[in-house]
Amino acid sequence: MSEAPIRTVFFVSDGTGITAETLGHSLLAQFPEGKFRQVRAPFIDNIDKAIDCAAHIREATAADGIRPIVFSTLVNETTVAALHKADALFLDLFDRFIGPLEAELGQRSTHAVGRFHGIADSMNYKNRIEAINFAMAHDDGVSNVGELAEADVVLVGVSRSGKTPTSLYLAMQFGVKAANYPLIPEDFERNKLPGELHKYRDKLFGLTIAPERLSQIRQERRPNSRYASLENCRYEIDSAQKLMRRENIRWLESTTKSIEEISATILQTVRVDRPGF
């Protein structure tokens, strides 16, 4: 069986391109044998930019010897037409859904650029900014435990188990005030939760990770240290899981989970209900 060729994939948008890229990645993940080179093309919001983007698509066709795949969220008909003058597999995400919505709602879409941002009211945007600041101020237990009363969720787990990126993702995407608190060897020796975390038991959610993966991550931070040794990682993970079981803390094994999956599980489990947009 011949090896699959590398195919260029474009994510084209009149805005940031997050929607096109997110859905595109979800679809391409269904084809694990495929080899893809990704090109982001955000802010294609006028005819000149669309013509230039179409030229890049043609260049990719010539370089790869196979037509690219284009995930697009362009809504302006003129820019869409200019883009489609290149030879590619075009997956126009908005076009697939706007038509059926127009028929169902009995009204025409505005086809206006950037309307997504108009949906978000200023209060929701303010909530996300406040949540980001909160996550940064309450990272790795650096703040007063008493301030955790403001938190929507408090993530606990050993160092480098994914608490910080998950906290920031929850803040940026959903406006969730997420603090995180490390479990350290002293907590395992005392055989109880650190500080006054027991007061916020209903907000606690634990993250754990495979010792082998934890050792790899820590080796990048502190090579050849006891902190990063597989033996120590096994001890900390085992002790943390025993502590979370004993304290009846809900927890998730994050090794093979994406940050999106982790966050969705936390939101469902802790029942945080805050509008993200």
Backbone as a ProteinNet text record, in pm:
[ID]
protein_1_A
[PRIMARY]
MSEAPIRTVFFVSDGTGITAETLGHSLLAQFPEGKFRQVRAPFIDNIDKAIDCAAHIREATAADGIRPIVFSTLVNETTVAALHKADALFLDLFDRFIGPLEAELGQRSTHAVGRFHGIADSMNYKNRIEAINFAMAHDDGVSNVGELAEADVVLVGVSRSGKTPTSLYLAMQFGVKAANYPLIPEDFERNKLPGELHKYRDKLFGLTIAPERLSQIRQERRPNSRYASLENCRYEIDSAQKLMRRENIRWLESTTKSIEEISATILQTVRVDRPGF
[TERTIARY]
84.9	0	88.5	63.6	146.7	116.4	218.5	204.9	117.5	28.4	-62.7	16.7	-17.6	53.7	18.5	107.9	79.6	-11.2	-123	-220	-229.4	-227.3	-238.7	-385.1	-406.1	-540.5	-541.4	-634.7	-649.5	-769.9	-752.3	-862.4	-883.8	-989	-1010.7	-1130.8	-1113.2	-1221	-1213.1	-1327.7	-1326.8	-1300.9	-1289.5	-1257.5	-1131.5	-1133.9	-1013.4	-983.3	-1083.4	-1062	-1077.4	-1113.9	-1124.6	-1233	-1347.5	-1457.2	-1416.4	-1357.6	-1315.7	-1211.5	-1116.9	-1009.2	-1058.5	-1146.2	-1197.3	-1276.1	-1368.8	-1448.4	-1362.9	-1270.7	-1182.2	-1099.1	-1042.7	-963.3	-1048.7	-1172.5	-1260.8	-1287.5	-1305.9	-1332.9	-1208.4	-1094.9	-972	-924.9	-961.9	-923.6	-983.9	-1087.6	-1150.1	-1068	-960	-875.2	-730.1	-703.4	-571.6	-456	-485.2	-377.4	-341.7	-421.2	-394.3	-278.9	-207.9	-98	-133	-140.5	-190.1	-93.1	-77	-2.1	-103.8	-102.7	-207	-163.2	-255.8	-233.5	-352.5	-327.1	-433.7	-443.2	-563.3	-585.2	-700.6	-674.6	-779.6	-797	-906.3	-934	-935.1	-988.4	-1008.4	-1142.9	-1141.2	-1266.2	-1289.4	-1213.2	-1242.4	-1197	-1234.2	-1210.7	-1061.6	-981.5	-837.4	-772.1	-809.4	-753.8	-798.6	-922.3	-973.2	-897.7	-869.6	-792.9	-652.9	-590.4	-456.3	-457.7	-560.4	-571.1	-589.1	-668.6	-688.3	-555.4	-469.2	-337.3	-253.1	-259.9	-185	-237.4	-366.8	-424.9	-372.7	-363.9	-309.2	-163.4	-87.5	53.4	65.7	-23.2	-20.3	-53.5	-145.8	-180.4	-58.8	13.5	131.7	241.9	259.1	366.4	336.7	210.9	175.1	142.5	100.9	56.2	-81.6	-154.9	-290	-364.3	-490.8	-562.7	-581.2	-575.9	-590.8	-735.6	-750	-881.6	-895.4	-1010.7	-1032	-1155.4	-1134.9	-1245.9	-1267.3	-1385.4	-1409.5	-1533.4	-1524.1	-1641.1	-1669.7	-1629.1	-1660.9	-1811.6	-1867.7	-2012	-2043.1	-1947.6	-1970.9	-1963.6	-2068.8	-2078.2	-1968.7	-1926.1	-1822.1	-1687.5	-1650.6	-1523.3	-1526.7	-1641.5	-1655.3	-1632	-1693	-1678.6	-1533.2	-1463.8	-1322.7	-1236.8	-1264.9	-1187.8	-1208.6	-1331.1	-1364.9	-1307.1	-1236.5	-1172	-1045.9	-1001.6	-891.4	-947.8	-863.6	-906.5	-878.8	-985.7	-970.9	-1101.7	-1095	-1217.3	-1262.6	-1368.4	-1416.8	-1528.2	-1509.5	-1611.6	-1652.6	-1754.9	-1802.1	-1898.8	-1849	-1923.8	-2051.1	-2043.9	-2163.5	-2265.8	-2217.6	-2307.2	-2389.4	-2328.2	-2399.5	-2516	-2507.6	-2607.2	-2699	-2650.4	-2731.5	-2856.6	-2841.3	-2956.5	-3070.1	-3043.7	-3150.1	-3208.1	-3122.1	-3172.4	-3263.6	-3227	-3311.9	-3449	-3450.3	-3576.4	-3660.8	-3594.2	-3667.3	-3719.6	-3637.7	-3674.8	-3760.6	-3763.4	-3843.6	-3788.3	-3656.8	-3595.4	-3456.3	-3409.6	-3278.9	-3169.7	-3057.3	-2939.2	-2882.6	-2816.7	-2754.8	-2630.8	-2568.9	-2441.9	-2337.9	-2345.4	-2254.7	-2130.9	-2016.3	-1888.9	-1883.2	-1832.4	-1804.5	-1924.5	-2038.9	-2157.7	-2142	-2053.5	-2032	-1998.1	-1914.3	-1869.9	-1981.2	-2080.8	-2192	-2285.3	-2278.7	-2364.8	-2324.3	-2196.9	-2146.4	-2174.5	-2246.1	-2267.3	-2148.5	-2139	-2021	-2007.1	-2117.7	-2110.2	-2043.6	-2077.4	-2014.7	-1865.6	-1830.5	-1689.3	-1616.6	-1677.5	-1619.4	-1601.6	-1698.6	-1688.2	-1566.6	-1539	-1424.7	-1293.5	-1286.2	-1165	-1141.3	-1246.3	-1233.9	-1192.6	-1247.9	-1214.9	-1068.8	-1016.9	-876	-786.2	-818.7	-740.4	-746.2	-863.3	-879.6	-792.7	-794.7	-715.7	-567.1	-521.4	-379.1	-340.4	-432.4	-403.9	-414.5	-479.5	-500.9	-440.8	-321.1	-251.5	-157.7	-167.5	-79.8	-81.5	-200.1	-216.3	-141.2	-113	-31.6	-109.4	-242.8	-322.6	-376.2	-439.9	-502.3	-613.8	-614.5	-716.1	-855.7	-870.4	-1001.1	-1062.3	-978.6	-1028.6	-1094.4	-1078.3	-1136.4	-1288.1	-1345.3	-1491	-1549.1	-1468.4	-1514.5	-1505.1	-1433.7	-1409.3	-1534.6	-1550.4	-1655.3	-1609.3	-1478.9	-1421.9	-1277	-1230.2	-1091.7	-1030	-930.9	-865.1	-750.6	-742.5	-633.6	-564.3	-436.4	-358.5	-210.7	-128.5	15.6	66.5	186.2	247.4	260	223	233.4	130.5	18	-86.7	-191.1	-170.6	-260.7	-355.4	-332.7	-426.5	-428	-310.5	-303.9	-365.2	-326.5	-389.2	-539.3	-585.7	-729.2	-799.8	-740	-798.6	-812.5	-707.9	-710.7	-809.3	-818.8	-914	-1057.1	-1087.6	-1221.2	-1254.2	-1154.1	-1174.7	-1197.8	-1111.1	-1117.8	-1240.8	-1277.8	-1387.8	-1524.7	-1529.5	-1658.9	-1679.4	-1578.3	-1592.4	-1600.2	-1545.2	-1547.2	-1427.3	-1452.8	-1344.4	-1288.5	-1174.5	-1112.5	-980	-968.8	-842.2	-780	-650.6	-591.1	-493.6	-487.2	-409.1	-329.1	-199.1	-116.2	-122.9	-120	-102.5	45.8	107.3	251.3	281.5	406.1	439.9	402.3	411.2	373.9	226.7	141.4	-0.8	-20.2	59	46.8	95.8	198.8	250.3	149.6	82.9	-20	-147.3	-160.7	-275.1	-406.7	-398.1	-520.5	-499.2	-609.8	-604.3	-526.1	-460.9	-385.3	-476.4	-427.4	-496.5	-640.6	-727.3	-869.2	-952.5	-891.3	-961.6	-1087.4	-1091.1	-1208.4	-1335.6	-1319	-1435.3	-1501.2	-1423.2	-1473	-1483.5	-1516.9	-1519	-1611.2	-1722.8	-1817.1	-1763.3	-1656.8	-1597.3	-1473.3	-1426.3	-1300.8	-1318.5	-1219.6	-1214.6	-1068	-1039.5	-901.3	-858.7	-732.5	-671.5	-554.8	-549.2	-435.9	-383.6	-271	-202	-116.6	-87.8	-3	137.3	196.1	329.5	434.7	428.2	526.2	517.4	395	376.3	418.4	386.3	424.7	576.6	644.3	790.7	848.3	789.7	836.3	820.6	705.7	679.1	775	796.8	884.6	1031.3	1068.8	1206.2	1238.8	1139	1160.1	1181.7	1123.8	1133.7	1256.8	1279.9	1394.8	1459.1	1544.8	1605.4	1684.2	1668.6	1747.1	1733.8	1618.3	1594.1	1506.4	1506.9	1416	1272.2	1246.6	1113.8	1059.6	1147.8	1106	1122	1181	1206.9	1076.9	1078.9	959	914.7	1009.2	975.9	898.1	945.8	877.4	741.3	734.1	606.9	502.9	547.2	455.1	406	498.9	461.8	360	386.1	297.1	159.1	157	28.9	-52.1	11.7	-57.4	-110.5	-28.6	-69.4	-182.8	-174.8	-279	-412.1	-409.4	-532.7	-593.7	-509.5	-560.5	-624.6	-559.4	-612.3	-746.3	-756	-880.6	-992.6	-959.6	-1061.9	-1109.9	-1015.1	-1049.4	-1134.2	-1102.5	-1174.6	-1298	-1324.7	-1441.4	-1440.8	-1323.7	-1308.5	-1325.8	-1409.4	-1426.3	-1298	-1253.9	-1129.7	-1130.3	-1036.1	-1028.1	-884.2	-864	-732.4	-714.7	-619.4	-609.5	-509.3	-439.7	-329.4	-366.8	-477	-516.8	-630.1	-661.3	-773.2	-723.4	-797.8	-767.8	-818.1	-767.6	-810.5	-959.5	-1011.2	-1153.8	-1235.5	-1188.4	-1258.1	-1253.1	-1137.2	-1123	-1218.7	-1221.5	-1305.2	-1453.3	-1493.5	-1633.7	-1675.7	-1586.7	-1616.6	-1630.9	-1541.6	-1547.9	-1678.2	-1715	-1838.1	-1960.4	-1959.8	-2073.1	-2078.6	-1961.9	-1956.4	-1982.8	-1918.2	-1931.6	-2057.3	-2118.1	-2241.5	-2222	-2113.9	-2092.2	-2180.4	-2255.5	-2347.3	-2320.1	-2221	-2186.9	-2180.9	-2243.3	-2241.8	-2101.9	-2055.9	-1924.3	-1925.8	-2039.6	-2046.7	-2177.8
-119.3	0	124.3	216.5	336.3	433	510.9	606.7	723.3	767.6	877.4	1005.6	1083	1208.8	1313.3	1407.3	1517.9	1616.7	1647.6	1738.1	1864.9	1979.2	2106.1	2133.4	2177.1	2211.1	2358	2433.2	2575	2595.3	2680	2722	2871.1	2901.7	3037.7	3099.7	3223.9	3290	3440.9	3507.6	3653.3	3706.8	3614.9	3652.1	3582.3	3530.3	3469	3332.5	3263.7	3130.1	3018	3051.8	2949.2	2848.2	2894.8	2803.6	2707	2760.1	2675.4	2573.9	2618.4	2530.1	2422.9	2460.7	2363.7	2253.6	2292	2190.4	2112.1	2181.5	2112.6	2006.5	2039.8	1941.6	1821.9	1849.1	1739.5	1643.9	1698.4	1614	1539.2	1607.1	1542.6	1434	1448.2	1347.1	1210.7	1209.9	1083.1	1008.6	1071.9	1012.1	1007.7	919.2	916.5	881	819.1	783.2	898.8	1003.2	1116.9	1201.8	1265.6	1355.3	1494.6	1589.9	1721.4	1831.4	1927.4	2049.3	2160.4	2225.2	2321.9	2464.6	2539.4	2680.7	2759.7	2855.5	2939.7	3068.6	3104.9	3228	3306.2	3375.9	3454.5	3592.3	3657.8	3796.5	3816.8	3717.9	3732.2	3803	3935.1	4010.1	4107	4091.1	4171.6	4094.9	4146.6	4076.1	4059	4159.4	4150.4	4039	4029.1	3923.6	3785.8	3776.6	3648.8	3606.3	3702.5	3673	3625.7	3692.6	3654.3	3515	3484.9	3352.8	3244.6	3273.4	3178.2	3148.8	3251	3230.5	3135.6	3148.7	3058	2913.8	2900.3	2766.8	2703.1	2782.8	2731.3	2689.8	2769.2	2736	2602.6	2579.3	2453.6	2336.1	2358.3	2252.8	2214.5	2316.6	2291.4	2222.2	2263	2206.4	2063.3	2034.7	1901.7	1802.5	1855.1	1766.2	1710.6	1770.5	1727.3	1846.9	1856.9	1977.4	1984.1	2102.7	2118.4	2100.9	2095.2	2098	2234.3	2298.1	2431	2429.2	2453.1	2472.8	2623.2	2669	2812.6	2852.2	2966.5	3025	3164.1	3188.2	3315.1	3323.9	3441.6	3458.2	3555.6	3641.6	3737	3665.4	3676.5	3601.1	3638.4	3764.1	3807.9	3744.7	3745.5	3685.1	3533.8	3473.6	3328.3	3294.4	3373.5	3348	3362.6	3463.3	3483.6	3367.9	3319.7	3208.2	3082	3060.1	2937	2930.3	3033.6	3028.3	2942	2906.8	2811.4	2669.9	2573.7	2433.8	2369.1	2336	2274.7	2207.4	2125.2	2072.8	2177.3	2250.6	2356.1	2303	2318.5	2284	2414.2	2477.6	2605.4	2579.8	2597.5	2555.7	2636.8	2768.3	2849.8	2820.9	2800.4	2775.1	2648.8	2548.8	2423.9	2442.2	2544.6	2560.1	2680.5	2785.5	2905.6	2879.8	2804.4	2775	2707.8	2595.1	2529.6	2619.9	2702.8	2793.7	2900.6	2953.4	3052.2	2991.7	2867.3	2800.8	2778	2736.2	2706	2832.2	2938.2	3061.8	3154.7	3126.8	3209.3	3348.8	3363.6	3494.4	3478.5	3584.2	3580.9	3614	3545.8	3580.8	3712.5	3787.6	3913.5	3891.6	3771.8	3742.3	3849.8	3904.6	4012.1	3954.7	4016.5	3973.4	4011.2	3918.8	3950.4	3952.5	3898.9	3903.1	3820.1	3720.9	3636.3	3721.1	3824	3905.6	3994.1	4022.7	4103.3	4026.9	3894.5	3812.5	3824.9	3840.5	3843.7	3979.5	3980.8	4108.8	4141	4266.4	4311.7	4243.4	4205.4	4141.1	4004.6	3926.9	3796.6	3810	3909.7	3933.9	3972.9	4057.7	4098.8	3977.9	3886.5	3765.7	3682.4	3669.9	3590.6	3656.4	3789.7	3860.4	3845	3860.9	3845.3	3703.2	3605.6	3466.1	3436	3495.2	3476.4	3534.8	3656.1	3718.6	3635.7	3581	3498.1	3372.9	3306.8	3184.7	3212	3324.2	3357.9	3393.6	3458.3	3497.8	3381.8	3273.3	3158.5	3031.9	3049.5	2937.6	2869.6	2737.5	2658.9	2703.7	2741.5	2772.3	2893.4	2990.2	3104.4	3205.8	3201.5	3300	3243.3	3329.7	3290.1	3190.2	3082	2978.5	3034.9	3134.7	3193.3	3256.1	3297.9	3358.8	3257.6	3130.6	3027.4	3025.7	3100.7	3110.2	3167.3	3247.8	3307.2	3209.4	3100.4	3007.9	2929.5	2902.6	2810.9	2666.6	2644.7	2511.5	2525.8	2430.2	2428.7	2295.6	2303.3	2183.2	2144.5	2017.3	1967.8	1853.3	1834.6	1728.3	1756.1	1659.5	1678.6	1779.5	1827.8	1924.8	1869.5	1951.1	1920.4	1817.9	1811.2	1717.6	1783.4	1910.7	1977.5	2076.9	2113.6	2202.1	2343.2	2400.6	2539.2	2557.4	2478.6	2498.6	2475.6	2380.5	2356.1	2474.9	2532.8	2650.8	2766.1	2789	2900.2	2873.7	2749.5	2717.3	2738.7	2695	2715.1	2863.4	2942.5	3086.9	3151.3	3120.3	3186.6	3145.7	3017.9	2969.9	2985.3	2973.2	2966.7	3070.6	3152.4	3250.1	3187.7	3068.7	2997.3	3039.5	3076.7	3111	2981.7	2941.6	2814.5	2841.8	2797.5	2803.4	2664.7	2656	2523.3	2519.3	2402.4	2386.4	2257.7	2265	2144.8	2051.9	1923.9	1824.1	1788.9	1804	1784.9	1675.4	1624.6	1515.1	1542.6	1668.3	1699.8	1668.7	1688	1656.1	1505.8	1427.9	1283.3	1233.1	1296.9	1259	1292.2	1407.4	1445.2	1364.6	1307.3	1223.7	1302.7	1429	1508.9	1622.6	1686.7	1796.8	1915	1992.1	2107.4	2221.5	2298.7	2419.8	2395.8	2481.6	2473.8	2428.8	2349.2	2306.3	2226.1	2163.9	2082.3	2167.4	2299.9	2389.3	2400.3	2371.1	2388.2	2254.2	2150.4	2015	2003.4	2076	2065.1	2128.4	2209.4	2273.4	2199.9	2101.9	2035.6	1936.4	1935.3	1835.6	1800.8	1670.5	1625.7	1586.6	1613.5	1567.4	1475.9	1363.3	1273.4	1237.7	1169	1144.7	1018.9	953	834.3	872.5	796.9	830.1	845.2	759.5	766.4	899.5	944.5	1072.1	1188.6	1178.2	1283.3	1294.9	1183	1184.4	1252.5	1224.5	1289.2	1441.1	1485.4	1629.6	1695.4	1630.9	1689.2	1686.1	1587.7	1582.7	1705.8	1755.9	1875.9	1998.6	1994.4	2108.1	2098.1	1978	1956	1821.2	1818.6	1692.8	1621.8	1490	1403.5	1439.5	1494.8	1528.5	1421.8	1416.7	1326	1363.5	1492.2	1544	1478.4	1455.4	1401.1	1249.8	1186.9	1043.1	964.7	854.9	772.6	718.5	680.4	628.9	732.6	856.6	961.6	994.2	995.4	1024.1	917	791.5	683.3	701.5	738.9	760.6	873.5	986.3	1101.1	1072.5	1010.6	980.3	883	778	679.6	744.2	826.9	892.6	991.2	1064.8	1162.2	1093.3	982.1	910.1	852.1	801.5	749.8	861.2	978	1091.9	1136.8	1143.6	1187.9	1086.8	958.6	858.1	870.5	885.5	894.8	1018.6	1128.2	1253.1	1265.7	1161.5	1158.4	1274.6	1301.6	1406.1	1345.3	1404.5	1358.2	1387.8	1292.8	1315.5	1246.2	1288.2	1241	1209.2	1097.7	1061.5	1135.5	1227.4	1319.9	1279.9	1169.7	1135	1136.8	1074.6	1062.4	1157	1250.4	1340.9	1476.5	1535.4	1671.6	1768.7	1892	1991.7	2021.6	2007.7	2027	1918.3	1793	1682.8	1697.3	1735.5	1754	1862.1	1973.8	2086.1	2050.6	1979.8	1940.5	1848.6	1756.9	1666.7	1743.8	1840.3	1920.8	1999.5	2063.7	2142.7	2056.7	1936.6	1846.5	1793.4	1764.3	1703.6	1804.5	1920	2020.7	2102.6	2092.4	2164.2	2315	2361.2	2505	2556	2660.5	2713.2	2861.4	2891	3030.7	3046.5	3151.5	3171.5	3208.3	3144.4	3174.3	3282.1	3298.8	3397.1	3472
0	0	0	-96.6	-106.4	6.6	42.7	151.3	105.6	196.2	163.1	141.8	38.3	13.6	120	138.7	229	157.6	220.3	160	244.2	179	250.5	285.7	406.8	454.4	494.4	436.4	468.5	560.4	661.8	747	719.3	645.9	596.5	666.5	712.5	784.7	767.1	780.8	782.6	923	1020.2	1157.2	1203.5	1323.5	1380.9	1322.8	1270.1	1213.9	1314.5	1438.1	1541.9	1507.7	1458.2	1424.6	1314.2	1207.2	1095.4	1139.4	1220	1262.1	1358	1449.6	1546.4	1477.6	1391.3	1322.2	1223.9	1157	1064	1132.2	1246.8	1321.8	1363.5	1404.8	1446.5	1331.1	1212.1	1095.7	1050.4	1046.1	1001	1097.4	1225.5	1324.7	1293.1	1208.7	1169.7	1064	1019.3	916.4	967.2	1062.7	1127.7	1034.6	921.4	829.1	735.5	736.4	650.2	701.5	609.5	646.2	594.2	686.5	651.5	693	603.9	634.3	652.7	767.7	800.1	769.9	711	682.2	734.9	822.6	877.4	796.6	760.3	683.2	746.3	856.6	921.6	857.5	890.8	850.7	698.5	627.6	482.2	463.9	479.6	488.6	372.9	263.3	144.1	20.4	-94.8	-220	-249.2	-217.3	-245.4	-164.2	-37.6	47.4	-1.1	-48.9	-99.5	-225.5	-313	-435.3	-399.3	-302.6	-258.4	-195.8	-117.4	-55	-161.6	-263.2	-372.8	-442.8	-455.1	-516.3	-432.4	-299.8	-211.2	-224.2	-242.3	-260.1	-388.9	-494.3	-620.8	-605.4	-530.5	-506.3	-432	-336.7	-262.5	-353.2	-445.1	-541	-625.3	-670.9	-753.9	-674.8	-549.4	-466.9	-424.7	-391	-340.2	-450.9	-565.9	-672.7	-646.1	-554.6	-519.5	-463.7	-492.9	-453.2	-300.6	-245.4	-100.5	-55.5	76.4	140	207.3	188.7	245.4	333.9	462.9	555.5	566.2	529.7	522.7	601.5	669.7	735.2	679	555.1	490.4	466.3	486.6	465.4	352.3	315.6	208.6	74.3	-5.1	-129.9	-229.4	-228.1	-321	-288.3	-160.9	-121.2	-138.6	-113.5	-134	-280.9	-369.7	-513.9	-558.4	-503.5	-539.5	-491.1	-373.3	-317.3	-399.5	-445.9	-516.6	-657.8	-699.5	-831.9	-829.6	-707.5	-695.7	-699.3	-734.2	-739.2	-604.4	-530.6	-398.3	-360.7	-257	-197.4	-95.7	-127.2	-39.3	51.1	179.8	278.5	345.6	289.8	340.9	456.1	576.5	694.1	712.8	694.4	711.4	602.1	480.1	367.4	390.6	455.9	480.4	577.3	664.2	769.6	750.5	683	669.9	586.5	476	390.8	466.9	534.5	612	721.8	785.1	887.8	827.5	710.6	644.7	614.6	566.4	533.7	658.4	766.5	890.6	958.6	959.5	1027.9	942.4	811.6	723.8	704.8	712.7	693.6	634.7	571.1	508.6	607.9	593.9	672.9	623.1	712.3	671	586.2	599.8	532.1	563.4	683.6	723.8	790.1	761.8	820	967.1	1049.2	1189.1	1280.5	1237.4	1321.3	1446.7	1445.3	1563.7	1684.7	1663.2	1775.3	1827	1742.7	1788.8	1879.1	1876	1959.8	2105.9	2130.4	2267.6	2329.4	2443.6	2508.4	2597.4	2635.3	2707.8	2843.6	2907.2	3037.6	3028.1	2925.7	2909.5	2880.4	2800.1	2772.2	2900.7	2978.7	3106.7	3198.8	3199.3	3282.8	3244.9	3114.3	3070.9	3111.6	3098.6	3138.1	3287.9	3366.6	3511.9	3548.1	3476.1	3504	3470.8	3362.6	3327.4	3435.7	3479.6	3586.8	3714.2	3743.3	3862.6	3853.3	3736.7	3718.4	3735.6	3683.2	3693.4	3836.9	3909.5	4047.5	4145	4103	4191.4	4130.9	4075.8	4011.9	4110.8	4120.8	4207.1	4352.8	4400.8	4542.2	4590.2	4500.4	4540.6	4623.4	4621	4692.2	4823.2	4899.3	5025.4	4997.8	5074.2	5053	5070.4	5158.5	5182.1	5058.4	4963.9	4841.5	4748.1	4777.2	4692	4699.3	4792.6	4800.8	4671.7	4600.3	4474.4	4357.1	4374.7	4263.7	4227.5	4098.2	4052.8	4066.6	4047.9	4060.5	4106	4186.4	4233.3	4189.1	4100.8	4051.2	4144	4178.7	4262.3	4190.1	4220.5	4158.3	4178.1	4144.8	4161	4060	4082.5	3992.4	3850.9	3751.4	3607.7	3560.1	3627.7	3585.2	3495.3	3459.7	3366.5	3428.7	3554.7	3624.5	3565.1	3541	3493.3	3354.6	3253.4	3122.3	3123.8	3206.5	3215.7	3279.1	3383.2	3448.3	3349.8	3271.8	3176.6	3063	3018.8	2912.7	2961	3082.7	3139	3149	3185.1	3197.4	3061.4	2965.3	2834.5	2754.7	2761.7	2678.8	2743.9	2876.5	2943.3	3053.5	3080.8	3187.2	3324.9	3340	3467.3	3552.2	3676	3767.9	3826	3773.5	3813.2	3882.8	4006.3	4078.6	4075.1	4102	4111.5	4228.1	4290.1	4411.5	4402.3	4421.9	4405.6	4527.3	4500.3	4606.2	4609	4725.9	4739.2	4840.4	4843.3	4935.5	5080.5	5126	5264.1	5290.9	5189.1	5205.5	5220.8	5148.3	5156.2	5292.5	5345.6	5477.4	5587.3	5572.6	5670.5	5651.3	5530.6	5498	5496.4	5452.9	5442.6	5343.1	5306.4	5210.9	5267.7	5180.2	5228.5	5272.8	5371.6	5414.4	5452.9	5402.8	5435	5315.3	5227.3	5107	5137.7	5254.5	5288.1	5292.5	5315.8	5318.7	5182	5078.4	4941.7	4869.9	4946.6	4892	4770.7	4772.2	4660.7	4533.1	4544.5	4427.2	4377.5	4451.4	4417.1	4302.4	4213.2	4106.7	4085.5	4084.5	4076.3	3935.4	3903.9	3778.9	3813.4	3746.2	3762.3	3624	3620.5	3493.9	3508.8	3398.6	3403.9	3451.1	3542	3593.6	3483.9	3381.9	3273.7	3199.6	3174.1	3105.7	3195.6	3323.3	3418.1	3425.1	3425.2	3430.1	3306.5	3188.2	3065.6	3073.7	3121.7	3131.4	3229.5	3342.6	3444.7	3402.3	3322	3273.8	3189.4	3118.1	3037.7	3125.7	3245	3336.2	3425.3	3481	3569.4	3534.5	3435.2	3388.9	3498.3	3503.1	3592.2	3740.1	3778.3	3918.9	3982.7	4115.3	4183.9	4153.7	4143.7	4110.5	3983	3884.8	3756.3	3745.5	3844.8	3835.5	3829.8	3756.6	3742	3877.5	3961.9	4095.2	4176.5	4175.6	4251.5	4191.2	4058.5	3992.9	4027.6	4029.8	4068.5	4211.7	4300.4	4440.3	4453.2	4387.3	4400.3	4340.8	4224.3	4160	4245.1	4292.7	4376	4503.8	4567.3	4691.4	4666.9	4555.5	4523.2	4496.4	4424.7	4396.8	4523.8	4612.2	4739.9	4822.2	4821.6	4896.2	4838.7	4707.5	4644.9	4667.2	4664.5	4693.8	4837.9	4928.8	5070.9	5100.7	5032.9	5056.1	4966	4888.1	4798.9	4698.9	4642.8	4541.8	4403.6	4323.2	4185.7	4107.5	4025.6	3953.1	3818	3734.1	3596.3	3560.8	3490.5	3438.3	3306.6	3301.6	3188.9	3080.7	3097.2	3007.9	2861.4	2826.3	2685.6	2648.7	2737.3	2713.9	2663.1	2571.1	2527.2	2632.8	2626.5	2723.2	2707.6	2585.1	2563.2	2633	2624.5	2689.7	2841.7	2892.3	3036.8	3085.3	3015.3	3055.8	3048.7	2942.8	2929.5	3043.4	3082.5	3193.7	3324.6	3345.8	3468	3472.9	3362.9	3359.5	3386.7	3332.2	3351.8	3494.4	3550.3	3682.7	3793.6	3785.5	3890	3870.2	3753.2	3721	3726.5	3668	3657.4	3544.1	3570.4	3469.1	3450.6	3366	3337	3186.1	3131.7	2986.2	2939.7	2832.3	2780.9	2674.5	2608.3	2499.4	2509.8
[MASK]
+++++++++++++++++++++++++++++++++++++++++++++++++++++++++++++++++++++++++++++++++++++++++++++++++++++++++++++++++++++++++++++++++++++++++++++++++++++++++++++++++++++++++++++++++++++++++++++++++++++++++++++++++++++++++++++++++++++++++++++++++++++++++++++++++++++++++++++++++++++

